[in-house]
Amino acid sequence: MTEQNANPEVILKNSPAVPQHDEDDDEISLVDLAAVIWKRKKLIIGITAGIGVASLLFAIGSLLLPPEKSYLPNVYTPKATMLIQAGSSSSLSSLLSSSGLGSLAGLMGISAGGVNTNQQLAIALATSNTTLDRLDAKFRFRDHYRIKSKEIVSATREQIKKNLEAKIDEKSGLFTIAFKDIDPVFAKAVVDETVTILSERFALLSGSKALEQKALLEKRLADVEASLKDLEAKSKAFTQKYGVVQVEALATEQITILARLRSELILKEMEIENYKKIAMVNDPILQQLENERQGLLAKIKEIETGVGSGSRVMPSQKELPGIAFEYARLQRDLAVQVELFKILTQQYELAKFNAAGQEPVFQIVEMAEVPDKKSGPSRGMICIVATMAAFFLAILAAFIAESIEKIRKDPETMARFRAISSGKESL
């Protein structure tokens, strides 16, 4: 071997050129992508425009049909706003947190985060089965929504929950009740009834009974005071006309008993009125309270008529002659009202003491109004989203069509495809 042949440089010069692999051959060029899109522009424009026009016709068609028959009707959502006061423990935790004594609150077993449990209670009450059933009893949702399910109660509750919204605004802390329906007047009536139900149930469950008892006693005191003034005027007119008539037949004990029985009757009626708000149909406790009320009425009638259990037990007041009886009745009623006024005044003062410093937990800030503007659906947004989705799908279809065309123009690929499809080429 000669030195020239052994020289590596000579060998490299005389050897055939080794093909270099272009690393850019496997990369996808943006120019190629743009070329495919431009080539298939008619397909892309056609698909995009077709679906865009179809979505527009879909939206217009939903407007032309009546709301009850439309496949995409306008929906209205009236809402009412309430303020739910925090309980005492929540207020204490907020005070400790703001004063930097959060660790002390933890040792006391109080959350320093100031969680308003009454707000959570309001949400639970709004979506409870009792509230949903009361709404259905008044508005007949099963007929309104044409519910045909076998589980009619459960299906109705689910439909109400679907349209009824109860939430707390984290920024303002306000509690909102909203209901959506194609009929704005109907939706507003549902919101109003829901607020009424929540107000009643919250009064019974959240500790505001003292305020309600105080209000009832104020009303009873006003009625008794009006009766007292009327009886005093009648007694004064009777005395001026006939003079003072002493009726010794009516004993002081009888007056006291009547006063006690009438006060018990009023308290029993108040107890029945309060219990009716949460009582169920054929409630045995309510029936017992009614029986106790009838018993008090029977005792009062027994004292007034002198007859009890079918036999005479004392002289009847109706047997007192003429003017003497009328004067005795006036004096008795006046004494009863005075005694009743004393008893109710004592109970009213006690109710004032219990309600002192207690604010109503459930306060209505703003009642619902019949909306004149729909809350949905956004047909414009539906058309935009459908058109954009169609555009991207059209681009995908363009690339798929381009790939199929390249495959068809490649003889080797088509021959291989035919061989595979005919089973001639082994796997």
Number of C-alpha atoms within 10 A of each C-alpha: 5 6 8 10 11 10 10 11 11 12 12 10 9 10 9 8 8 6 6 6 7 7 7 8 8 7 7 9 11 9 9 10 12 11 12 17 19 13 13 19 15 13 17 22 14 15 20 22 15 14 18 22 15 15 20 18 13 16 20 13 13 17 16 11 13 11 15 12 10 13 14 18 20 23 18 25 27 27 24 21 18 21 19 24 19 18 17 11 16 20 16 17 25 22 17 21 18 13 9 11 14 19 14 15 19 13 9 10 10 19 20 23 15 19 17 19 14 19 22 15 14 25 18 13 20 23 17 13 15 14 19 23 17 14 19 19 11 10 15 14 18 19 11 9 12 10 15 11 11 8 9 12 15 11 15 23 20 13 15 20 17 11 13 22 18 18 16 19 9 8 6 8 15 17 23 22 25 22 27 25 20 16 16 22 14 16 25 25 17 25 26 20 16 24 22 13 20 18 17 14 19 21 18 17 12 15 14 17 18 19 19 17 20 20 15 15 22 16 12 19 19 13 12 17 16 12 16 19 13 12 18 15 11 16 20 13 12 17 12 10 9 11 11 13 14 12 16 9 13 16 10 12 9 14 19 16 15 24 23 16 18 20 19 16 19 16 16 17 16 16 14 19 12 16 15 13 12 13 13 11 8 8 11 11 13 18 12 12 16 15 12 15 18 13 13 17 14 15 17 19 14 19 19 16 17 16 17 14 8 7 9 12 13 13 15 15 17 13 9 15 9 9 13 17 19 18 21 20 18 18 20 20 19 21 19 23 23 17 19 24 21 13 16 20 16 12 15 20 13 14 20 18 13 15 18 11 8 14 11 18 20 24 14 17 13 12 15 20 17 16 16 10 12 17 14 14 14 11 18 12 10 15 20 14 14 18 22 14 14 21 20 14 14 22 20 14 16 21 15 11 15 16 12 11 11 11 14 14 10 10 11 11 13 13 12 13 15 13 13 13 10 9 10 10 11 6 5
